Amino acid sequence: MTESPRDHPRLRLDDSFASPIRFSLMAALSDDLELDFGTLASILQAGDSALSKGIAALESVGYVRVRKAFNDGIRRRTWVSSTTVGRDAFRAHLAALQAIVDFGAGQSD
């Protein structure tokens, strides 16, 4: 289905950000940050399982990059960063959300 300028802006939403965890994860990783799993879990107030699933879902569509490294030679640590594609998709999603607000406001005139 092709969109016309009159189509509802919700059609531009990216389903990859439908989960509050995935949405929050992308917001936390803005500005090309790389954060470790524990920091992300703390910032997002998310459990390990929910966060792991969110990261995996975003990684599968190329929106985040995962790097694993040994922190002290013994413990393995997971680092997550957003990709350029992911940041662009997230910005487009935010623009679609704003367009929905603007669209709704324009209907009440």
N, C-alpha and C positions, 0 to 999 in steps of 0.2 A: 504494500500500500504506500503510495507516495503522499507526502504531506503538502498541503497548500498553506499559504500564509494565514488562512482563516481556521485551520485545524486547531483544536484545543492544545495548549502547550503541554499538557500531561503526556502527550504522545512522544515528547522529546525526553522524558524521564528515562534514566538508565536503571534497569532492574537490578543491576549489580549492586546498587546502593539502597535497595529496598529494605535491607536489614539495618536496624539501628546500630549494630556493632560495626558492620562494614562502612556505613556512612560516617560514624564517629572515627573509625580507623583512618579513613582517607582525610578527614579534617585534621587529625592529629599529625599526619604525615605530610601536611602541606609544607611549602617552602623547602622542599627537597631534603627533609630531615631523614636521618636513619636512627631508629630507636630500637632498643632491645626489647624482647618479649616481656620481661618483667616490668619494665617501665610502661609499656603499652597497657598491660593488664591493670596497672595501678591507675594510670591516667583515665582509662575507659571504665574502670571499676567493673571489669569483666572477668569471668572465670576462665581458666586455661582452656577448657574444651570449646567454649563459645568463641574465644579469641582465635584459637587454632583453626576452627572451621571458617571463620571470617577471613583470616589471612589466606587460607587455602583457596577459598572461592575467588578472592581478588587476584591471587597469583595465577589462577587458571585462565583468567581473561587478560592477563598481562598488565594489570593495574598496579601491582606491587612486586617487588623483588625481595627474595629471602636469601639471607647469607648466614651460614652457620660457621662458627669459629670457636676454638677453645679459648676460654677466658683466662684460665690460670694453668693451662696445660692438662687439666683434669676435667673440669666441667665444660660441657659444650653450651654455647650461648647462641641464641637465634636473634638476628638483626633483621629489621624490616624497613624498607624504604619504598616510596611511591615512584612509579616510572613516569616519564614524560607523558606517555599515552594515558596513564591513570589520572595524572593531574589535569590534563586537558578534558578527559571525560567527566571528572568531578566538577570542574568549572562549568561545563555545559549542563550538567545536572542541576547545579545551583542556579544557573541562568533560567532553566526551565521552571524551577520552583518559583523564582521571582516572577516569571512570566505568568504563572498560574495565579499568583496573588494579583498582579496587575490586570489580568484578564477578568478575574472575578470582580475587581473594583470597578472596571469599566462597564460591567453589566448592570450596575445599580444606578446609572445615570438616567 
